[in-house]
Amino acid sequence: MVSVTADTVRSRLNLTLEDADDDKVNGMIQDAAATIALEVGRSIDYTNCSEAEATAIKNLAAIYLICHLSGGSAAGLNFSVGDLRVDGSDKMPSVEILYRELERLLLRLRYPSVEMT
């Protein structure tokens, strides 16, 4: 089991504590975890979750963070992003890449495969 932290979300975007403080990122992590839990129909504890759940939470929190830093907006899985005005933005993964990975993870979390025994 893994824990999603502000550092793990910032590292997804190559950001530092000066770019986004812990309180702001932790709020985004909590919002992302709640959204993912609603999407998959089960409770998720971001401090003790599976690797797939953690990845989905980190991706969605990173999208929220990009929106915040760029002046965009985000609610649930809906977001808009204007021109990124963050130092080092060329090192950030694109929002589309994060979102596509999030979509794939949500599908797998909603409908986990049943292993044959």
Residue frames relative to the residue before (quaternion, step in Angstrom):
aa qw qx qy qz dx dy dz
M 1.0000 0.0000 0.0000 0.0000 0.00 0.00 0.00
V 0.1872 -0.7945 0.5736 0.0694 3.55 -1.10 0.76
S 0.3255 -0.7174 0.5851 0.1924 3.52 -1.37 0.28
V 0.3047 -0.7222 0.5895 0.1953 3.56 -1.03 0.82
T 0.0497 -0.8068 0.5886 -0.0129 3.57 -0.77 1.08
A 0.6739 -0.4695 0.3733 0.4313 3.54 -1.29 0.25
D 0.6399 0.5358 -0.3279 0.4426 3.60 0.98 -0.80
T 0.6729 0.4926 -0.3176 0.4512 3.61 0.92 -0.80
V 0.6380 0.4971 -0.3326 0.4851 3.61 1.10 -0.62
R 0.6560 0.5023 -0.3177 0.4653 3.61 0.89 -0.88
S 0.6554 0.5198 -0.3311 0.4367 3.60 0.93 -0.80
R 0.5634 0.5918 -0.3842 0.4297 3.62 1.15 -0.52
L 0.7712 0.3287 -0.1525 0.5234 3.56 1.13 -0.71
N 0.4314 -0.7116 0.4438 0.3325 3.58 1.31 0.14
L 0.4145 0.6893 -0.4789 0.3517 3.57 0.95 0.95
T 0.3440 -0.7192 0.5663 0.2090 3.53 -1.32 0.33
L 0.7102 -0.4228 0.3455 0.4444 3.55 -1.35 0.06
E 0.6281 0.5386 -0.3373 0.4490 3.60 1.08 -0.67
D 0.6412 0.5292 -0.3195 0.4546 3.59 1.12 -0.63
A 0.7900 -0.0476 0.0846 0.6054 3.58 1.00 -0.87
D 0.3303 -0.7818 0.4937 0.1894 3.58 -0.50 1.17
D 0.7027 -0.4987 0.3240 0.3906 3.54 -1.28 0.49
D 0.6455 0.5371 -0.3375 0.4254 3.61 0.87 -0.90
K 0.6689 0.4983 -0.2984 0.4640 3.58 0.89 -0.93
V 0.6983 0.4655 -0.2775 0.4676 3.59 0.83 -0.98
N 0.6373 0.5263 -0.3369 0.4510 3.61 0.96 -0.76
G 0.6173 0.5295 -0.3408 0.4716 3.59 1.06 -0.67
M 0.6566 0.5005 -0.3020 0.4766 3.57 1.02 -0.80
I 0.6118 0.5380 -0.3419 0.4683 3.58 1.08 -0.71
Q 0.6602 0.5029 -0.3066 0.4660 3.59 0.91 -0.90
D 0.6519 0.5009 -0.3110 0.4769 3.60 0.96 -0.84
A 0.6587 0.5074 -0.3088 0.4618 3.58 0.94 -0.89
A 0.6491 0.5162 -0.3200 0.4580 3.60 0.94 -0.85
A 0.6486 0.5093 -0.3150 0.4697 3.59 0.98 -0.83
T 0.6541 0.5088 -0.3100 0.4661 3.59 0.97 -0.84
I 0.6530 0.5007 -0.3130 0.4742 3.59 0.90 -0.91
A 0.6378 0.5322 -0.3276 0.4502 3.61 0.93 -0.87
L 0.6605 0.4906 -0.3063 0.4789 3.59 0.95 -0.83
E 0.6578 0.5303 -0.3088 0.4367 3.57 0.96 -0.85
V 0.7714 0.3441 -0.1854 0.5021 3.59 0.96 -0.82
G 0.4579 -0.7390 0.4073 0.2798 3.58 1.29 -0.03
R 0.7089 0.3657 -0.3008 0.5228 3.57 1.01 0.75
S 0.5878 -0.5821 0.4348 0.3557 3.54 -1.23 0.46
I 0.0526 -0.7836 0.6189 0.0100 3.55 -1.03 0.87
D 0.1949 -0.7578 0.6151 0.0968 3.56 -0.88 1.01
Y 0.3361 -0.7864 0.4807 0.1940 3.58 -0.33 1.23
T 0.6367 0.5162 -0.3437 0.4583 3.61 1.21 -0.24
N 0.7837 0.1136 -0.0573 0.6079 3.59 1.29 -0.21
C 0.3403 0.7495 -0.4867 0.2926 3.57 0.32 1.27
S 0.6453 -0.5084 0.3893 0.4166 3.54 -1.30 0.16
E 0.6697 -0.4923 0.3721 0.4131 3.56 -1.28 0.31
A 0.6580 0.5071 -0.3116 0.4613 3.60 0.94 -0.86
E 0.6482 0.5044 -0.3168 0.4744 3.59 0.95 -0.85
A 0.6533 0.5185 -0.3092 0.4569 3.58 0.95 -0.90
T 0.6483 0.5150 -0.3209 0.4599 3.59 0.95 -0.83
A 0.6496 0.5065 -0.3168 0.4702 3.58 0.95 -0.85
I 0.6578 0.5022 -0.3069 0.4700 3.60 0.94 -0.87
K 0.6581 0.5051 -0.3160 0.4604 3.60 0.91 -0.88
N 0.6598 0.5070 -0.3197 0.4532 3.59 0.92 -0.84
L 0.6917 0.4622 -0.2959 0.4694 3.59 0.84 -0.91
A 0.6353 0.5075 -0.3326 0.4778 3.62 0.99 -0.74
A 0.6306 0.5220 -0.3327 0.4682 3.61 1.05 -0.72
I 0.6264 0.5121 -0.3368 0.4815 3.59 1.02 -0.74
Y 0.6343 0.5157 -0.3282 0.4732 3.60 0.96 -0.82
L 0.6651 0.5115 -0.3017 0.4528 3.58 0.97 -0.87
I 0.6201 0.5187 -0.3394 0.4809 3.59 1.00 -0.77
C 0.6417 0.5221 -0.3207 0.4613 3.58 0.94 -0.89
H 0.6636 0.5128 -0.3023 0.4530 3.57 0.89 -0.93
L 0.7199 0.4607 -0.2575 0.4508 3.57 0.81 -1.00
S 0.7234 0.4312 -0.2463 0.4797 3.57 1.12 -0.62
G 0.5344 -0.6238 0.4116 0.3948 3.57 1.25 -0.13
G 0.4541 0.6729 -0.4555 0.3655 3.57 1.27 0.25
S 0.3604 -0.7102 0.5485 0.2547 3.54 -1.25 -0.28
A 0.0614 -0.7897 0.6101 0.0199 3.53 -1.21 0.57
A 0.0870 0.7492 -0.6542 0.0565 3.53 -1.17 0.74
G 0.8176 -0.0079 -0.0367 0.5745 3.55 -0.58 1.14
L 0.7643 -0.2961 0.2423 0.5190 3.57 -0.72 -1.05
N 0.5768 0.5607 -0.3826 0.4543 3.61 1.27 0.15
F 0.1361 0.7960 -0.5793 0.1105 3.56 -0.89 0.89
S 0.1330 -0.7480 0.6374 0.1284 3.52 -1.31 0.33
V 0.1075 -0.7929 0.5993 0.0247 3.55 -1.01 0.83
G 0.2720 -0.7471 0.5857 0.1573 3.54 -0.79 1.04
D 0.7595 -0.2891 0.2502 0.5263 3.59 -1.14 -0.55
L 0.4036 -0.7104 0.5183 0.2527 3.57 -0.82 0.97
R 0.0516 -0.7980 0.6004 0.0020 3.57 -0.83 0.99
V 0.3980 0.6951 -0.4804 0.3573 3.53 0.88 1.04
D 0.4934 -0.6387 0.4892 0.3307 3.58 -0.91 0.87
G 0.8050 0.2339 -0.1948 0.5092 3.55 -0.91 0.90
S 0.3212 0.7787 -0.4965 0.2094 3.62 1.18 0.29
D 0.5820 0.5809 -0.3861 0.4181 3.58 1.15 -0.42
K 0.6500 0.4994 -0.3127 0.4799 3.59 1.25 -0.32
M 0.5599 0.6158 -0.3857 0.3983 3.59 1.24 -0.26
P 0.4595 -0.6214 0.5334 0.3438 3.56 -1.11 0.59
S 0.5484 -0.6160 0.4317 0.3651 3.57 -1.06 0.56
V 0.6133 -0.5492 0.4221 0.3796 3.53 -1.20 0.55
E 0.6318 0.5467 -0.3405 0.4313 3.58 0.98 -0.78
I 0.6388 0.5181 -0.3314 0.4622 3.61 0.96 -0.80
L 0.6604 0.4968 -0.3064 0.4724 3.59 0.91 -0.92
Y 0.6853 0.4954 -0.2920 0.4468 3.57 0.91 -0.91
R 0.6398 0.5156 -0.3312 0.4638 3.62 0.97 -0.78
E 0.6430 0.4971 -0.3225 0.4853 3.59 0.99 -0.79
L 0.6252 0.5366 -0.3286 0.4617 3.59 1.02 -0.80
E 0.6466 0.5206 -0.3202 0.4565 3.61 0.92 -0.85
R 0.6570 0.5030 -0.3103 0.4681 3.59 0.93 -0.89
L 0.6665 0.5013 -0.3035 0.4608 3.59 0.94 -0.87
L 0.6372 0.5273 -0.3349 0.4515 3.59 0.95 -0.80
L 0.6341 0.5301 -0.3303 0.4559 3.56 0.96 -0.81
R 0.6877 0.4714 -0.2794 0.4763 3.58 0.92 -0.88
L 0.6594 0.4944 -0.3159 0.4701 3.59 1.04 -0.72
R 0.6393 0.5244 -0.3239 0.4599 3.60 1.08 -0.67
Y 0.8107 0.1429 -0.0180 0.5675 3.55 0.93 -0.97
P 0.0726 -0.8220 0.5638 0.0342 3.60 0.38 1.17
S 0.4969 -0.6586 0.4727 0.3096 3.54 -1.02 0.78
V 0.3458 -0.7083 0.5773 0.2133 3.52 -1.11 0.69
E 0.3100 -0.7632 0.5417 0.1673 3.54 -0.66 1.14
M 0.3986 -0.6938 0.5469 0.2462 3.53 -1.04 0.79
T 0.2341 -0.7872 0.5549 0.1329 3.57 -0.90 0.86
